[in-house]
Amino acid sequence: MRVLVTGGAGYVGSHTVMELLRGGHEAVVFDNLSEGHVQAVGDCPFIRGDLGDEGQIAAALRQAEAEAVMHFAASAYVGESVEEPEKYYFNNVVNTLKLLRVMRSEGVDRFVFSSSCTLYGVPEEVPITEDQPVHAISPYGRTKAAAEGILADYAAAYGLKYASLRYFNAAGAAPDGSIGEDHDPETHLIPLVIYAALGRRDCVSVHGADYPTADGTCVREYIHVLDLATAHIMAMEALDGRGVMVYNLSTGRGHSVREVIDVVREVSGRDFRVVEAPRRPGDPPELVGSPEKLARELGWEPRFPTLTQIVQTAWDWHSAHPRGFAEG
């Protein structure tokens, strides 16, 4: 299939492009490089453009001769979304609507959407299933919920075929070391702990040690970025037969902050300083999803099911590229 990948120079997008090409699909990346890295695109055709410009979107769809769109382009920092909600509503909602409008005018009716578990807010039950209510507590989460609402309306009115994939915590890197995670600023726990192991940070801060969990720290789940990529491709390939799909992208396995720290110590063979810090407002004690629907309907299962496997690929990438893509 011929696919236009928006945000394809970013972390999850670039790994998905890699897997698309390996799977025999054709891809064209469309990215404004505000967060992504052109080095992550490799030999894939690349268009530097902005989703705010409908003319650029139309030209990209035509150049790609797109039969489907995978949409990764978004602002994705929860804290920043609280401080700058307008930016998030424009980038994540208005620009998604522009993309869908141009797709409709160009006759492209398959869409795979990068959504988020943040739209559940503080879950009613754990593990979280797709039928739990949407109660986003941040502007970022609310923008993802709004975009999902637009998709449902487009499907009902215009026949859009779409899959919305609600991520938990993407982590890890390509095992061959070709691409990995490189954010500025970095907010994800695994790379932050690795930075401490590499001496790039003075310490690791544990935000809250008095939660009602086994060791008092927050429990989250981590899913390898290539497992995310595989799920996107499987969903895209199933669109014609199913029409509308909403899935958690989850392993169903939770790990505490202290567990992550211990695994990084084990994988790296290095020690580093850990300090306790106050809780962050709005952090639920536990966020773990159920992968049962995705496994049952599409046959998806993770290739990197353990935290050690995930951390090992991340460690290999960061230790070989301490300055990220700037090393290349």
N, C-alpha and C positions, 0 to 999 in steps of 0.2 A: 504494500500500500504506500502511496505517496503522502507524506505527513509534513505539515508546517508545525514547527515546535517553537512556541513563544517562550521566551526566557530560557532558551536552550543552551545558553552559555553559563547558566547558573549551576548550582550544586546538583540538585536532583535532575534538572533538565539535561545537563551534559551527560550524566550517567545513563539517562534514558535514551538519548541520541546514540550513544555507544551501543546499547543493546538493540535498538531499532536496526542499525546498520548490520550488526552481527546476525540479526534474524532475517535479513534479506529485504527489509523495507527500504524505501528511499526517504530521506529527511532533508529539510532545509531549516536552518535555525534563524529565528527573527528575535533580535535582542538589542536593547539600547545600551548595554554594558554599564548600567548604573550600579549593578551588583555583580554581574557575571564577568567572565574572563574569556577573551577570544581564544586564548591558548587551550581552553577546555574543549573547544569545538573540534579541534583536529582538522581533518581533511573534509569535514562535512561542509557543504555550501552554506555561507553565512551572509545574512542581510542585517546591516545595522539600521534599525528603525524603531519607531515609537508607536505604541498602541493608541496614543492620543490622536494620531493622524490616520484617518480612515483611508485616504489615498495610498499611503504607504502599506497599509494592511492589504488592500485590494491588489496592489502590485506584487506583494509577497505571495499571496495566495495563487496568483496567476503564474509567477515564476516557478513556484513549487509544483504547479499543476495539482494542487492539494486535493486529496480525497478525504482527509481528516485533519483535525487540529488537536494538538496537545498543548494545553495552556498552563504554563508554569510561571508566567510573568506576574509578579505581585510584590507588594511591600509586605514584609513578614516578621516584623519585630513587635511583639505585644506591647512592651513598654513604650516604644516610640508611637504606637498607635494611640495610646492614651494622651500623649503630648501633642500629636499632630493628626487628629482624626480626619481632617479634611484631605490630607495627602492620601490617606488610606482609602477613603471613599472614592476619590478620583481614580487612583491606580487600580484598585481591586474591584470596584463596582462599575464606575462609568466606563473605564477602558474595556472591561469585559463585555459590557453591553455593546460598545462600538465594534468589538471583534465579532460578536454574534450577529450584529446587524449586517456587517460586510460579508460574513460567511453566507448569510441568507441571500444577499443580493448576488453572490458569486456561485450559488448552488452547492455549497459545501455543507453537508448535513450530519457529519460525525464529529463529536467533540469529547475530549477526555479532559476533565477538570481536576486541577490540584487543589483539593480542599483541605480541611484541617479538623483535628479532634477538638480544637479550641471552641468550636461552635456548640459543644455539649456543656461548656461552663463547668460548674461543680456537678459531677454526675450523681444521679439518684442511686445507681447501683454500679458495682464493679464486679466482673468485667463489663465494659460498656458495649451495648449492642446498638445496631443502627436504628432501632425503633424507639430508643430513648428520646425524650424531648430535647429540642434545641433551645438552650438557655445560655447563649454566649455572654460572657461578662467583660469582654474587652472590645474596643472598636475593631480590632483585627478579626476577632471571631465573628462579630456581627457583619463584617463585610463578606466573609466567606458564606455566612448564612444567607445574606442578601443575594449573592451571586447564585447560590443553589436555587433560591426561589425564582430567579430569572430563568434559569435553565428549565425548571419544571414548567413554567409558563410557556416558554418557547417550544418545548416538546408537545404540550397540549394544543397550542395554536398553530404551529408551523411544522410539526413533525420532526423536530430536532431529535437525533439519536445521541444520547450522552451517557457518560459514566462519570460520577463524582466520587473521588477517592479521598477519604478522610484520613490524613496521616496522623500517626503518633510521632515519635521522635526519629527522624532520619539520622543515620550515623554510618561511619565506615567510609571506605574508599575502594576504588577498583583494585582488585588483588594484584594486577600486573603493574601497579604503581604509576599508571599513565595519568590519571586524574584523581582528584580528591577534594576535600573540603577546604575552602579558603574564603572566609567571611571577614569583613571589616566594618563594624566591630564584630568580634566573635562572641556569641552568647550561648552556644550549645555546650552542655556539660562535658562530654567526652573530649572534644578538642581542648577545652579549658584545662582539664586535668592533665592532658598530655603536654600542654604548654608548661605546666608546672614541672612535670618530669623532665622536660627538655631545658629547664632553667629560664624559660621565656617569661615566667611569672614567678613572683616571690612565694606565692602560696595558693592553695585552693580554699575558697570560702564555702562553708556548708551553711546554707540559709535555712536555719531552723533545725533543731535537734530534739524537739519535744512533740513531734507529731505522733498520732496513735498508730504507729507502724512498728515493725519488729525491732528496728534499731533507732527509732525516733526521727529518721530523716525521710524526706519525700520519696515515694516510689513512682517510678516512671518506666515505660517500656521503650526499647530501642529496636529499630528495624533497619537492616542493612540497606543502603541506598540502591544496590543492584536488585534487591528483592522488591523494593518499591518500583523500580524500572520495569521489572518483569510483569508486575501486576498491571501497570499502565498498558503495556502491550497486549496482554491477555484480554483486558477490558476492551481495548480498541478493536481487536479481532472479533470480539463477541457482539459488537454493537448491532450489526444488521439483524441478528437473531433475537436480541433482547430489547433493544430500543432505549430503555431507561434503566440505569443501574446506579445504586448508591452502596458503597462498601467502606467499612473500616479497613485501613491498611495497618495491620496489627499482627503481632506474634502471639499475644495473649500471655506473655511472660513479663512480669514486673521486676525491676531492680531498684534498690535504694541508692541514694547518693553515695553512701559509704561503700556499698558493693561495687559501684563503678570505680571509686577511688582504689579499692583493693585490687580490682582486675587490672587497672592501668599499672599499678605497682608490680603486679605479677608479670605482665607482658613486657614491660619496659626494663624490669630489673633495677628500677631506681626508686629512691624514696624522696619525699618532698614534704613540705610543711602544710598542715591542714588546720584551718582556724574555723571556729564556730561564729556565725553571724546571725542577726535577727531574721525572723521569717520575712518573706516578701509578701506583701498584701495580695490576696486572691489566689495564693498557691494551694490547690487541693492536696490533701495528704497522699492520695493515690489516683493515678490515671493509667488504667490498663484497659485495653480494648479486647473485644472478642473477634477472632479471625474466622469464626465458623461459617458465616454467610459466604465470604469470598472463597473459602476452601470448598464449600459444598457446591456452589454454583459455577465456579470457574476452574476448580481443581488446583488453585494456587497453594503453594507451600514454600516456606523460606529455604533458601539454599545455605544461609548463614544463620542458623537458629540460635546459637549461643552468644552470650555477651563477649566471651573470650574471642570468638572468631571475628566479631564486629570490631572490637578494640584492636585486635592484631592488625587488621587492614588499615585502620586509622593510624596506628602507631607507625606502620611501615611508610605510609604517605608523609606524615608530618615530620618524622625523623629524617627522611630523605629530602624533604622540601620545607625546611624550617621557615622560609619566607614565602611559602605557597607558590603560586604560579609565577611570582617574580624571580624564582630560581631559573626559570626556563628562558 
